[in-house]
Structure formats: C-alpha cells, structure tokens
C-alpha cells in the first residue's frame, strides 16, 4: 500500500498550449512568452518548430495535479497586480497567431 501512495505523489500533468502564428511572428510570440513567464515556476519550456507545421510555438507547463492547474487558472482570472502587469505586456498578442489549442497530459 505504501508503494502505491508513493507513486500517486509522483504523478503530475503537463499542459501543452500550441499556437499557429502568422508568418514572421513565431519568434516574437516565443520571446514574449519567455519574457512574461520568467517568474512562473510551472513553465517548463517554450518551443518553436524545426519540422512539421510552420510558425508553431508550444508552451509547456507542469503542475502537480489537475486541481493545481485549475487553481493557477483561478489565480490568473482574479486579476492580481502581477497578472495585470502580465496582461499589459501581452496586449496585442492575439494578433500574432491564427489559432491555438490546449492539451493536458497525465505523466506516468
């Protein structure tokens, strides 16, 4: 039983947010994300494409659980001073991409 509890503590989730950017904007968006997410402990990596679909930016974040992710989202929606500053820096970022998606993975 103790081994099972230990395994449950190790399980986490990865959130992958993918953006298909307008031409010439992938590196701009990646740099913007890197700048505004510097202090966010959940951020793992910001990736850009080398192969596959062009102009793709992927942001990977890691959380202990789905509830930890939900809590982080709630904090974002509360519009704290920190979040307001982040949103101010992000003004206009919607103009840099065509579409986006979010996938949540369970890490084993």
Rosetta constraint file for C-alpha pairs under 8 A:
AtomPair CA 1 CA 5 HARMONIC 6.56 0.50
AtomPair CA 2 CA 6 HARMONIC 6.29 0.50
AtomPair CA 3 CA 7 HARMONIC 6.30 0.50
AtomPair CA 4 CA 8 HARMONIC 6.29 0.50
AtomPair CA 5 CA 9 HARMONIC 6.48 0.50
AtomPair CA 6 CA 10 HARMONIC 6.75 0.50
AtomPair CA 7 CA 11 HARMONIC 6.63 0.50
AtomPair CA 11 CA 64 HARMONIC 7.07 0.50
AtomPair CA 11 CA 65 HARMONIC 7.58 0.50
AtomPair CA 11 CA 106 HARMONIC 7.42 0.50
AtomPair CA 11 CA 107 HARMONIC 5.90 0.50
AtomPair CA 11 CA 108 HARMONIC 5.86 0.50
AtomPair CA 12 CA 62 HARMONIC 7.26 0.50
AtomPair CA 12 CA 63 HARMONIC 5.94 0.50
AtomPair CA 12 CA 64 HARMONIC 4.55 0.50
AtomPair CA 12 CA 65 HARMONIC 5.29 0.50
AtomPair CA 12 CA 106 HARMONIC 6.14 0.50
AtomPair CA 12 CA 107 HARMONIC 5.36 0.50
AtomPair CA 12 CA 108 HARMONIC 7.54 0.50
AtomPair CA 13 CA 62 HARMONIC 5.88 0.50
AtomPair CA 13 CA 63 HARMONIC 5.42 0.50
AtomPair CA 13 CA 64 HARMONIC 6.30 0.50
AtomPair CA 13 CA 65 HARMONIC 5.81 0.50
AtomPair CA 13 CA 66 HARMONIC 6.73 0.50
AtomPair CA 13 CA 104 HARMONIC 6.70 0.50
AtomPair CA 13 CA 105 HARMONIC 5.41 0.50
AtomPair CA 13 CA 106 HARMONIC 4.55 0.50
AtomPair CA 13 CA 107 HARMONIC 5.46 0.50
AtomPair CA 14 CA 60 HARMONIC 6.69 0.50
AtomPair CA 14 CA 61 HARMONIC 5.64 0.50
AtomPair CA 14 CA 62 HARMONIC 4.59 0.50
AtomPair CA 14 CA 63 HARMONIC 6.45 0.50
AtomPair CA 14 CA 104 HARMONIC 5.77 0.50
AtomPair CA 14 CA 105 HARMONIC 5.09 0.50
AtomPair CA 14 CA 106 HARMONIC 6.51 0.50
AtomPair CA 14 CA 107 HARMONIC 6.91 0.50
AtomPair CA 15 CA 59 HARMONIC 7.99 0.50
AtomPair CA 15 CA 60 HARMONIC 5.70 0.50
AtomPair CA 15 CA 61 HARMONIC 5.12 0.50
AtomPair CA 15 CA 62 HARMONIC 6.29 0.50
AtomPair CA 15 CA 63 HARMONIC 7.91 0.50
AtomPair CA 15 CA 102 HARMONIC 6.98 0.50
AtomPair CA 15 CA 103 HARMONIC 5.85 0.50
AtomPair CA 15 CA 104 HARMONIC 4.50 0.50
AtomPair CA 15 CA 105 HARMONIC 6.33 0.50
AtomPair CA 16 CA 58 HARMONIC 6.60 0.50
AtomPair CA 16 CA 59 HARMONIC 5.80 0.50
AtomPair CA 16 CA 60 HARMONIC 4.77 0.50
AtomPair CA 16 CA 61 HARMONIC 6.66 0.50
AtomPair CA 16 CA 102 HARMONIC 5.65 0.50
AtomPair CA 16 CA 103 HARMONIC 5.15 0.50
AtomPair CA 16 CA 104 HARMONIC 6.22 0.50
AtomPair CA 16 CA 105 HARMONIC 7.87 0.50
AtomPair CA 17 CA 58 HARMONIC 5.59 0.50
AtomPair CA 17 CA 59 HARMONIC 5.18 0.50
AtomPair CA 17 CA 60 HARMONIC 6.58 0.50
AtomPair CA 17 CA 100 HARMONIC 7.10 0.50
AtomPair CA 17 CA 101 HARMONIC 5.70 0.50
AtomPair CA 17 CA 102 HARMONIC 4.42 0.50
AtomPair CA 17 CA 103 HARMONIC 6.47 0.50
AtomPair CA 18 CA 56 HARMONIC 6.98 0.50
AtomPair CA 18 CA 57 HARMONIC 5.83 0.50
AtomPair CA 18 CA 58 HARMONIC 4.48 0.50
AtomPair CA 18 CA 59 HARMONIC 6.55 0.50
AtomPair CA 18 CA 100 HARMONIC 5.32 0.50
AtomPair CA 18 CA 101 HARMONIC 5.25 0.50
AtomPair CA 18 CA 102 HARMONIC 6.35 0.50
AtomPair CA 19 CA 56 HARMONIC 5.68 0.50
AtomPair CA 19 CA 57 HARMONIC 5.18 0.50
AtomPair CA 19 CA 58 HARMONIC 6.33 0.50
AtomPair CA 19 CA 97 HARMONIC 6.40 0.50
AtomPair CA 19 CA 98 HARMONIC 7.56 0.50
AtomPair CA 19 CA 99 HARMONIC 5.88 0.50
AtomPair CA 19 CA 100 HARMONIC 4.26 0.50
AtomPair CA 19 CA 101 HARMONIC 6.71 0.50
AtomPair CA 20 CA 26 HARMONIC 7.88 0.50
AtomPair CA 20 CA 54 HARMONIC 7.67 0.50
AtomPair CA 20 CA 55 HARMONIC 5.73 0.50
AtomPair CA 20 CA 56 HARMONIC 4.66 0.50
AtomPair CA 20 CA 57 HARMONIC 6.58 0.50
AtomPair CA 20 CA 97 HARMONIC 5.58 0.50
AtomPair CA 20 CA 98 HARMONIC 5.73 0.50
AtomPair CA 20 CA 99 HARMONIC 5.44 0.50
AtomPair CA 20 CA 100 HARMONIC 6.13 0.50
AtomPair CA 21 CA 25 HARMONIC 5.84 0.50
AtomPair CA 21 CA 26 HARMONIC 5.44 0.50
AtomPair CA 21 CA 29 HARMONIC 8.00 0.50
AtomPair CA 21 CA 55 HARMONIC 5.09 0.50
AtomPair CA 21 CA 56 HARMONIC 6.00 0.50
AtomPair CA 21 CA 57 HARMONIC 7.30 0.50
AtomPair CA 21 CA 96 HARMONIC 5.74 0.50
AtomPair CA 21 CA 97 HARMONIC 3.69 0.50
AtomPair CA 21 CA 98 HARMONIC 5.64 0.50
AtomPair CA 21 CA 99 HARMONIC 7.32 0.50
AtomPair CA 22 CA 26 HARMONIC 7.22 0.50
AtomPair CA 22 CA 55 HARMONIC 6.79 0.50
AtomPair CA 22 CA 96 HARMONIC 5.75 0.50
AtomPair CA 22 CA 97 HARMONIC 5.01 0.50
AtomPair CA 22 CA 98 HARMONIC 6.12 0.50
AtomPair CA 23 CA 55 HARMONIC 6.36 0.50
AtomPair CA 24 CA 28 HARMONIC 7.72 0.50
AtomPair CA 24 CA 55 HARMONIC 7.70 0.50
AtomPair CA 25 CA 29 HARMONIC 6.02 0.50
AtomPair CA 25 CA 55 HARMONIC 7.37 0.50
AtomPair CA 25 CA 96 HARMONIC 5.65 0.50
AtomPair CA 25 CA 97 HARMONIC 7.39 0.50
AtomPair CA 26 CA 30 HARMONIC 6.10 0.50
AtomPair CA 26 CA 48 HARMONIC 7.18 0.50
AtomPair CA 26 CA 55 HARMONIC 5.20 0.50
AtomPair CA 26 CA 56 HARMONIC 6.33 0.50
AtomPair CA 26 CA 57 HARMONIC 6.10 0.50
AtomPair CA 26 CA 96 HARMONIC 7.71 0.50
AtomPair CA 27 CA 31 HARMONIC 6.02 0.50
AtomPair CA 27 CA 48 HARMONIC 7.52 0.50
AtomPair CA 28 CA 32 HARMONIC 6.14 0.50
AtomPair CA 29 CA 33 HARMONIC 6.14 0.50
AtomPair CA 29 CA 57 HARMONIC 7.47 0.50
AtomPair CA 29 CA 93 HARMONIC 7.19 0.50
AtomPair CA 29 CA 96 HARMONIC 6.89 0.50
AtomPair CA 30 CA 34 HARMONIC 6.11 0.50
AtomPair CA 30 CA 46 HARMONIC 6.51 0.50
AtomPair CA 30 CA 47 HARMONIC 7.41 0.50
AtomPair CA 30 CA 48 HARMONIC 7.32 0.50
AtomPair CA 30 CA 57 HARMONIC 6.34 0.50
AtomPair CA 31 CA 35 HARMONIC 6.09 0.50
AtomPair CA 32 CA 36 HARMONIC 6.22 0.50
AtomPair CA 32 CA 90 HARMONIC 7.37 0.50
AtomPair CA 33 CA 37 HARMONIC 5.78 0.50
AtomPair CA 33 CA 46 HARMONIC 7.54 0.50
AtomPair CA 34 CA 38 HARMONIC 5.99 0.50
AtomPair CA 34 CA 46 HARMONIC 6.94 0.50
AtomPair CA 36 CA 86 HARMONIC 6.04 0.50
AtomPair CA 36 CA 89 HARMONIC 7.27 0.50
AtomPair CA 36 CA 90 HARMONIC 7.92 0.50
AtomPair CA 37 CA 43 HARMONIC 6.96 0.50
AtomPair CA 42 CA 61 HARMONIC 5.19 0.50
AtomPair CA 42 CA 62 HARMONIC 5.09 0.50
AtomPair CA 42 CA 63 HARMONIC 6.21 0.50
AtomPair CA 43 CA 59 HARMONIC 7.65 0.50
AtomPair CA 43 CA 60 HARMONIC 6.17 0.50
AtomPair CA 43 CA 61 HARMONIC 4.29 0.50
AtomPair CA 43 CA 62 HARMONIC 6.37 0.50
AtomPair CA 44 CA 59 HARMONIC 7.83 0.50
AtomPair CA 44 CA 60 HARMONIC 5.47 0.50
AtomPair CA 44 CA 61 HARMONIC 5.15 0.50
AtomPair CA 44 CA 62 HARMONIC 6.46 0.50
AtomPair CA 45 CA 59 HARMONIC 6.01 0.50
AtomPair CA 45 CA 60 HARMONIC 5.22 0.50
AtomPair CA 45 CA 61 HARMONIC 7.13 0.50
AtomPair CA 46 CA 57 HARMONIC 7.11 0.50
AtomPair CA 46 CA 58 HARMONIC 5.70 0.50
AtomPair CA 46 CA 59 HARMONIC 4.54 0.50
AtomPair CA 46 CA 60 HARMONIC 6.28 0.50
AtomPair CA 47 CA 57 HARMONIC 5.64 0.50
AtomPair CA 47 CA 58 HARMONIC 4.96 0.50
AtomPair CA 47 CA 59 HARMONIC 6.35 0.50
AtomPair CA 48 CA 55 HARMONIC 7.42 0.50
AtomPair CA 48 CA 56 HARMONIC 5.70 0.50
AtomPair CA 48 CA 57 HARMONIC 4.66 0.50
AtomPair CA 48 CA 58 HARMONIC 6.36 0.50
AtomPair CA 49 CA 53 HARMONIC 7.30 0.50
AtomPair CA 49 CA 54 HARMONIC 6.58 0.50
AtomPair CA 49 CA 55 HARMONIC 6.71 0.50
AtomPair CA 49 CA 56 HARMONIC 5.51 0.50
AtomPair CA 49 CA 57 HARMONIC 6.79 0.50
AtomPair CA 63 CA 68 HARMONIC 6.06 0.50
AtomPair CA 63 CA 69 HARMONIC 5.92 0.50
AtomPair CA 64 CA 68 HARMONIC 6.12 0.50
AtomPair CA 64 CA 69 HARMONIC 7.85 0.50
AtomPair CA 65 CA 69 HARMONIC 6.51 0.50
AtomPair CA 66 CA 70 HARMONIC 6.19 0.50
AtomPair CA 67 CA 71 HARMONIC 6.07 0.50
AtomPair CA 68 CA 72 HARMONIC 6.23 0.50
AtomPair CA 69 CA 73 HARMONIC 6.27 0.50
AtomPair CA 70 CA 74 HARMONIC 6.20 0.50
AtomPair CA 71 CA 75 HARMONIC 6.23 0.50
AtomPair CA 72 CA 76 HARMONIC 6.29 0.50
AtomPair CA 73 CA 77 HARMONIC 6.29 0.50
AtomPair CA 74 CA 78 HARMONIC 6.34 0.50
AtomPair CA 75 CA 79 HARMONIC 7.31 0.50
AtomPair CA 75 CA 80 HARMONIC 7.65 0.50
AtomPair CA 76 CA 80 HARMONIC 7.47 0.50
AtomPair CA 76 CA 83 HARMONIC 6.18 0.50
AtomPair CA 79 CA 83 HARMONIC 5.37 0.50
AtomPair CA 79 CA 84 HARMONIC 5.78 0.50
AtomPair CA 80 CA 84 HARMONIC 6.11 0.50
AtomPair CA 81 CA 85 HARMONIC 6.25 0.50
AtomPair CA 82 CA 86 HARMONIC 6.32 0.50
AtomPair CA 83 CA 87 HARMONIC 6.07 0.50
AtomPair CA 84 CA 88 HARMONIC 6.10 0.50
AtomPair CA 85 CA 89 HARMONIC 6.39 0.50
AtomPair CA 86 CA 90 HARMONIC 6.30 0.50
AtomPair CA 87 CA 91 HARMONIC 6.23 0.50
AtomPair CA 92 CA 96 HARMONIC 7.51 0.50
AtomPair CA 93 CA 97 HARMONIC 7.58 0.50
